Amino acid sequence: MVNISPSLLLELLQRIARVTKDYLGVLNEDSLRKNFILVYELLDEVIDFGYPQTTSTEALKSYIFNEPIMVDAGRMPPLGPAAMFMQGSKRMPGTAVTKSVVANEPGGKKREEIFVDIIEKISVTFSSSGYILTSEIDGTIQMKSYLSGNPEIRLALNEDLGIGRSGSSTHDYRSSSGGGSVVLDDCNFHESVQLDSFDIDRTLHLIPPDGEFPVMNYRMTQEFKPPFRVTALIEEAGPSRAEVLLKIRADFSANVTANTITVQMPVPSYTMRASFELEAGAVGQTTDFKEGSRRLEWNLKKIVGGSEHTLRAKLTFSQESHGNLTKEAGPVNMNFTIPMYNASKLQVRYLQISKKSKTYNPYRWVRYVTQANSYVARL
Amino acid sequence: MAPTAPSPAKSASPSQPSGKSEVSDLKQQLRQLAGSRAPDADDQRRDVFKRVISCMTAGIDVSAAFGEMVLCSATSDVVLKKMCYLYVGVHARAHPDLALLTINFLQRDCRDQDPTIRGLALRSLCSLRVPNLVEYLVAPLTTGLKDPSAYVRMVASVGAAKLYHISTTTCLDADLPAALKALMLSDSDAQVVANCLHSLLEIWTLEAANSEAAAREIETLYSKPVVFYLLNRIKEFSEWAQCHVLELASKFLPSDNNEIFDIMNLLEDRLQHANGAVVLATIKVFLHLTMSMTDVHQQVYERIKAPLLTLVGAGSPEQSYSVLCHLHLLVMRAPMLFSSDYKSFYCQFSDPSYVKKLKLEMLTAIANESNTYEIVTELCEYAGNVDVPIARESIRAVGKIALQQYDVNAIVDRLLQFLEMDKDYVTAETLVLVKDLLRKYPQWSHDCIAVVGNISSQNIQEPKGKAALIWMLGEYSQDMHDAPYILESLVDNWDEEQSPEVRLHLLTAVMKCFFKRPPETQKALGATLAAGLADTHQDVHDRALFYYRLLQHDPAVAERVVNPPKQAVSVFADTQSSEIKDRIFDEFNSLSVVYQKPSYMFTDKEHRGTFEYSEDLTNLTVGVEAPETVISAQRYQENDNDLLLSTSDKEDNVTRASNGSSTSTYNAPPDLTGPSSLLSSQTPTETALINPGGPTYSAQTNFSLDDLLGLGVPDTPAPPSPPALTLNSKPVLDPGTFQKKWGQLALSLSQECSLSPQGAASLMNPQSLIRHMQSNYIQCIASGGQPPNYKFFFYGQKDGATAFYLVECIVNTASAKAQLKIKADDGTTAQSFSTLFQSALSKFGLS
């Protein structure tokens, strides 16, 4: 196959990475070094003569004989989207996402638990007057199951969930387009998902395979309330000087806290120096002027819902600015992670695990997180 | 999993053993452990094996330990076995003699009770890649295909293809393809079915070059019963196997619309799959099936939009890029259908620049009356982007939209605003655009000139921008007050101007200006011509000299040459032909879409550089892989045909033979065909020996008799039939010479012609075309491609001459069209040859 499908190749590579991660707990240089024999063994079973055979962690179990050698997850910076769960949120057991799917825990017994993560990447563009130009949410419901015996699971979403933008598309394959408070443009599902009653009660039935996999991916362009309002101003202050004002308002409830926030703003290429003035009583904030890329950078460790933060900067230019400063600077870009918050309002109403016995009560973790994908305010 | 070379830094670390002492140390330990029955012996062996594999991974040659590894392999420990198999698989090919040592235990393990062990052993056995050992493979493979365990059957069905690559004849003699086919149509395990399909496609595609039977077998794979059988089981397959089955289905030719709708209904839910590869493969089926139904085809576009956009949003940037490339292709084909989705193609801050570039192209394509304002506003935001290449692309995109005629008025204003931004690259890009706009819309010249006139040429560094400005100064010098003086100052700095392109433009601009405003420009013109004549750049010098002599000859003529009335350009040339675009579309869901090139441009060796044939290129089946055998087979076949020829055919043949003077109509014997020089050195005796029956038969007819009688007379003229070119029935040309000639000769003709629909249909088997052309004395030297695109290299030889005709023929079965490129030693007869070739091609499939 000289002219192969690029998507097939990329999906396969990513799947191999995921299977390896399921086995090793974490995927990094150290864990690969320690487990290279196991990785050889996995690759041999996953691909034969160039043809993918099986990429299911579950099915592979019966052909894989090497035991994974665990690396100390605490020392390692974790990789991938799972990384976001490592910081900030108390409800999550720290070791959970870096645990191998196959290995036994030190106590000898496997803990019965299942993680359901609703991960949303949001993109918002504000015009110079603060008006929302475009907004989009790309979301994933990701599952990682450590349940033994493959019990069936029912995952119920918002009852009034709509799919398909009304009017714009000719196909209307789920009749309830529009009307609901959450309307997705489109979604797709993992192959283990049974959609038999999805039309009626928005419930997904599935027997989760071992390991990590996306249950559902979705996309939404319906308007939503952006978590942050960003205001940026740049004004001339003398012949070769300018003043910048950056203001962020957190538009979410006070019991939610965003973390690792970065605000960046490109400034005119002839900027020589920048001096910053943080608000009074600022904690956990740092500022920097990146000379190479002519950018102001403002880092905030966390922002509590409802609060507002301001940064002032004075710029010194190497020449007189000619004309329109707003064409020479910006746009402002923002990065953040907000655990236990989702912008789309898509909810998991309940997660039901079919019971094997009366005492069977596995741990269930349903976690929400929102990340900035492209959060931009124009000047 | 080839062992990789270690980086110097890594090999220095204590965990990475290196050097020969390590290997001999490992050998020593293995020898000690070989017979050990200690309770922890297996653990110790595991440890040593692991170090051996670790060395192998680090690129250290551990083949010296082969014997010891085999000695230690007699174990029931699966982990040990697996490591041993891995080791043996890597080293057996280089050490065929030692590989024989492993056959014993591998064969034994193939009969183990545990299906996992059986499967492992069989897989390793097939991976040894030692030709001498293939005899040991047949029995385990045949049994493996019937094994009660699906795992073993899975391994065996891929093993058959491995065997085919090691020894074609062994695989075919053991009738493995038949067994695979039976298994494919009956096995309960979907992965076994998928593997059988992979192996069969691989074996038969390669076999098709030599056998018609194999070509027919391929046709059956694309037939309704097989395709429907596989599609009905689609949900049982793994995602990867689904992709292969869908690829097969995309080449299926349905006989009526009901079949099309059946397939589409069956596959509808595949569009909701989370795996992008499955979705794209399904889309390919939908698009190809509905090609002939315009309205349904359009509905498919509407249906697949949302799933594609969702895939772009999910996954890694690389995955989105791959999907976005396909979306890009669809947008370019039907921009109208996407005009309301323009916001989906706005660039996001986090997009890598390769994604932004694609999005800009899509935004350009879908701009129309309703969305141009929004799109251009958005693009203008990107013009100040920190990412300079993207800023440039954005400005170009604005210009392209203006050239598409929507809302030109507003766009011209915005372009002129770019000039006020006073950034070097923005100004340069904008000037180029303004120049193109003026060539298309001369009516805007007043507005543009007013702004362009204010730009100081000193501020523009980029040659393209500077050249554009100078062009405008020359073209509109009557409207720009300062034009002669700006040009004059540019001429003053002639020596500092690095770019010859700019100097060429300056020459012409000064000439134009001179005819419009002679008194003000005369001085500058003299200086320019003097500078141009002294210029070291050949083109600049030549143009200056040309202008000088033209002016000397007659200024009025010079004016007509330099300042003719110009027509506004209506359409700028498209860079890619629609034929190329169609071909890329046919290859949907492949790298062709990402590269934006049809596959032959990057898979054929000719296009990649050297034109050679090798086994690794699976999709280019080579007609002359073994020239000796093929040609000799042809020769015998032709001899047989000779005896069967009807009288009239025979006459033809002999006419040609008799006209052909001493140059033989027949090949040299098979063992001599290598160098083409033999062609001329053939002796008449050989001809006589090979063709004893010919004259005898033809002597039965008067016509031939006359000819025969005339043979000795030197001045017997050939029947004069000018356009009818006769071809040597058995020309000989080896691939090396073909390649050389193809490289040396200029293109004589390039034409497009049509195939009969029947011909296009029978091209499912390219071999049949090769045979058809052969019967017209046109030989194939190489062929390749996959439905619907095939590529052939043919050659023919003028009868009685040494001149060859070489043809590159690209056939598209979907459109039933063929692109011909003909190169000829004797260019004067190329047209007659082309006629002959086309008539032969057009008859294909009709007989």
Chai-1 contact restraints between the chains, C-beta under 6 A:
chainA,res_idxA,chainB,res_idxB,connection_type,confidence,min_distance_angstrom,max_distance_angstrom,comment,restraint_id
A,V2,B,T603,contact,1.0,0.0,6.0,A-B,restraint_1
A,V2,B,N619,contact,1.0,0.0,6.0,A-B,restraint_2
A,N3,B,S590,contact,1.0,0.0,6.0,A-B,restraint_3
A,N3,B,L591,contact,1.0,0.0,6.0,A-B,restraint_4
A,N3,B,S599,contact,1.0,0.0,6.0,A-B,restraint_5
A,N3,B,T603,contact,1.0,0.0,6.0,A-B,restraint_6
A,S5,B,A277,contact,1.0,0.0,6.0,A-B,restraint_7
A,S5,B,N589,contact,1.0,0.0,6.0,A-B,restraint_8
A,S5,B,S590,contact,1.0,0.0,6.0,A-B,restraint_9
A,P6,B,S322,contact,1.0,0.0,6.0,A-B,restraint_10
A,P6,B,L591,contact,1.0,0.0,6.0,A-B,restraint_11
A,P6,B,V594,contact,1.0,0.0,6.0,A-B,restraint_12
A,S7,B,G276,contact,1.0,0.0,6.0,A-B,restraint_13
A,S7,B,A277,contact,1.0,0.0,6.0,A-B,restraint_14
A,S7,B,L280,contact,1.0,0.0,6.0,A-B,restraint_15
A,S7,B,S322,contact,1.0,0.0,6.0,A-B,restraint_16
A,L8,B,C243,contact,1.0,0.0,6.0,A-B,restraint_17
A,L8,B,A277,contact,1.0,0.0,6.0,A-B,restraint_18
A,L10,B,E318,contact,1.0,0.0,6.0,A-B,restraint_19
A,L10,B,Q319,contact,1.0,0.0,6.0,A-B,restraint_20
A,L10,B,S322,contact,1.0,0.0,6.0,A-B,restraint_21
A,E11,B,N275,contact,1.0,0.0,6.0,A-B,restraint_22
A,E11,B,G276,contact,1.0,0.0,6.0,A-B,restraint_23
A,E11,B,A277,contact,1.0,0.0,6.0,A-B,restraint_24
A,I37,B,K50,contact,1.0,0.0,6.0,A-B,restraint_25
A,Y40,B,L86,contact,1.0,0.0,6.0,A-B,restraint_26
A,E41,B,K82,contact,1.0,0.0,6.0,A-B,restraint_27
A,D48,B,V158,contact,1.0,0.0,6.0,A-B,restraint_28
A,F49,B,V158,contact,1.0,0.0,6.0,A-B,restraint_29
A,F49,B,K162,contact,1.0,0.0,6.0,A-B,restraint_30
A,Y51,B,H198,contact,1.0,0.0,6.0,A-B,restraint_31
A,P52,B,W240,contact,1.0,0.0,6.0,A-B,restraint_32
A,F65,B,V78,contact,1.0,0.0,6.0,A-B,restraint_33
A,F65,B,V79,contact,1.0,0.0,6.0,A-B,restraint_34
A,N66,B,V79,contact,1.0,0.0,6.0,A-B,restraint_35
A,S123,B,Q348,contact,1.0,0.0,6.0,A-B,restraint_36
A,T134,B,K343,contact,1.0,0.0,6.0,A-B,restraint_37
A,T134,B,Y346,contact,1.0,0.0,6.0,A-B,restraint_38
A,D138,B,G313,contact,1.0,0.0,6.0,A-B,restraint_39
A,T170,B,E302,contact,1.0,0.0,6.0,A-B,restraint_40
A,H171,B,R303,contact,1.0,0.0,6.0,A-B,restraint_41
A,D186,B,A306,contact,1.0,0.0,6.0,A-B,restraint_42
A,D186,B,T310,contact,1.0,0.0,6.0,A-B,restraint_43
A,N188,B,Q272,contact,1.0,0.0,6.0,A-B,restraint_44
A,N188,B,A274,contact,1.0,0.0,6.0,A-B,restraint_45
A,N188,B,T310,contact,1.0,0.0,6.0,A-B,restraint_46
A,F189,B,Q272,contact,1.0,0.0,6.0,A-B,restraint_47
A,H190,B,A274,contact,1.0,0.0,6.0,A-B,restraint_48
A,P214,B,A274,contact,1.0,0.0,6.0,A-B,restraint_49
A,N217,B,A274,contact,1.0,0.0,6.0,A-B,restraint_50
A,N217,B,A314,contact,1.0,0.0,6.0,A-B,restraint_51
A,R219,B,T310,contact,1.0,0.0,6.0,A-B,restraint_52
A,R219,B,G313,contact,1.0,0.0,6.0,A-B,restraint_53
A,P266,B,V386,contact,1.0,0.0,6.0,A-B,restraint_54
A,K327,B,G384,contact,1.0,0.0,6.0,A-B,restraint_55
A,K327,B,M421,contact,1.0,0.0,6.0,A-B,restraint_56
A,N333,B,F349,contact,1.0,0.0,6.0,A-B,restraint_57
A,N373,B,S350,contact,1.0,0.0,6.0,A-B,restraint_58
A,S374,B,Q348,contact,1.0,0.0,6.0,A-B,restraint_59
A,S374,B,F349,contact,1.0,0.0,6.0,A-B,restraint_60
A,S374,B,S350,contact,1.0,0.0,6.0,A-B,restraint_61
A,V376,B,F349,contact,1.0,0.0,6.0,A-B,restraint_62
